[in-house]
Amino acid sequence: MSTAVTVTPSAPAATPLHSARPSFVGIVRGELFKVSRQLSTWVLAVLYLGAICLPYLVLLGSGRTKTQVRDDPMMRLDEFRMMAKPAGRDVTELYAVA
């Protein structure tokens, strides 16, 4: 038996098209690109902001806040607080000086 060795011509070395080196800016850009394309992220963000802003929008739209500030002359803007009493009450008894 003879041992035959076949030699195949080697392929030319592949030249890289560009140097692919990861960088911090490139990684962050890729993550932002990925997050911007995820629909569930944006839906949850809108629902979250809606849940936060809805009580304030309802409060501002009710008109009760303006009535409370108008009916209570002793309340300054820095002392503004939410009151659970009806807006049409007489507040002179609360601040009466004896």
C-alpha positions as CSV (number, residue, x, y, z in Angstrom):
1,M,0.0,0.0,0.0
2,S,1.2,3.3,-0.8
3,T,0.3,6.4,1.0
4,A,-0.8,9.2,-1.2
5,V,-0.8,12.7,0.0
6,T,-2.9,15.1,-1.9
7,V,-2.1,18.7,-1.5
8,T,-5.0,21.1,-2.2
9,P,-4.1,24.6,-3.1
10,S,-4.8,27.0,-0.3
11,A,-7.5,29.6,-0.8
12,P,-6.3,33.2,-0.7
13,A,-6.7,34.9,2.6
14,A,-9.9,36.7,2.9
15,T,-9.5,40.4,3.4
16,P,-11.8,42.0,5.9
17,L,-14.2,44.6,4.5
18,H,-13.8,46.8,7.6
19,S,-12.4,46.5,11.0
20,A,-15.3,45.4,13.2
21,R,-14.4,46.6,16.6
22,P,-17.2,47.2,19.1
23,S,-17.3,50.6,20.8
24,F,-19.4,52.0,23.6
25,V,-21.1,54.5,21.4
26,G,-22.0,51.8,18.9
27,I,-23.4,49.5,21.5
28,V,-25.6,52.3,23.0
29,R,-26.8,53.3,19.5
30,G,-27.7,49.7,18.8
31,E,-29.6,49.4,22.1
32,L,-31.5,52.6,21.4
33,F,-32.3,51.4,17.9
34,K,-33.7,48.1,19.4
35,V,-35.8,49.8,22.1
36,S,-37.2,52.4,19.6
37,R,-38.6,49.5,17.5
38,Q,-40.3,47.6,20.3
39,L,-44.0,48.4,20.3
40,S,-44.7,47.0,23.8
41,T,-42.2,49.5,25.3
42,W,-44.0,52.5,23.8
43,V,-47.5,51.1,24.7
44,L,-46.5,50.6,28.3
45,A,-44.8,54.0,28.5
46,V,-48.0,55.7,27.3
47,L,-50.1,53.8,29.8
48,Y,-47.7,54.6,32.6
49,L,-47.7,58.3,31.8
50,G,-51.5,58.3,31.4
51,A,-51.9,56.7,34.8
52,I,-49.7,59.3,36.4
53,C,-51.2,62.3,34.6
54,L,-54.9,61.3,34.6
55,P,-55.7,62.3,38.3
56,Y,-54.1,65.7,37.8
57,L,-56.0,66.3,34.6
58,V,-59.3,65.3,36.2
59,L,-58.6,67.6,39.1
60,L,-57.7,70.6,36.9
61,G,-60.8,70.0,34.7
62,S,-63.3,69.8,37.6
63,G,-63.2,73.5,38.4
64,R,-63.2,72.7,42.1
65,T,-59.7,73.9,42.6
66,K,-60.4,77.4,41.4
67,T,-63.5,77.6,43.7
68,Q,-61.5,76.5,46.7
69,V,-58.8,79.1,46.1
70,R,-61.5,81.8,45.6
71,D,-63.6,80.9,48.7
72,D,-60.6,80.6,51.1
73,P,-59.0,84.1,51.4
74,M,-56.5,83.0,54.1
75,M,-54.9,80.3,52.0
76,R,-51.8,81.4,50.3
77,L,-50.4,79.7,47.1
78,D,-47.6,78.1,49.0
79,E,-50.1,76.6,51.5
80,F,-52.3,75.2,48.7
81,R,-53.7,71.8,49.8
82,M,-56.5,69.5,48.7
83,M,-59.6,69.8,50.9
84,A,-62.3,67.2,51.2
85,K,-65.0,69.7,52.2
86,P,-67.6,71.1,49.7
87,A,-66.4,74.1,47.8
88,G,-69.5,76.2,48.6
89,R,-68.9,76.4,52.4
90,D,-68.5,79.4,54.6
91,V,-64.9,79.6,55.7
92,T,-65.2,82.6,58.0
93,E,-65.8,80.3,61.0
94,L,-62.6,78.5,60.4
95,Y,-60.5,81.6,60.6
96,A,-62.5,83.7,63.0
97,V,-60.4,85.6,65.5
98,A,-62.1,85.7,68.9
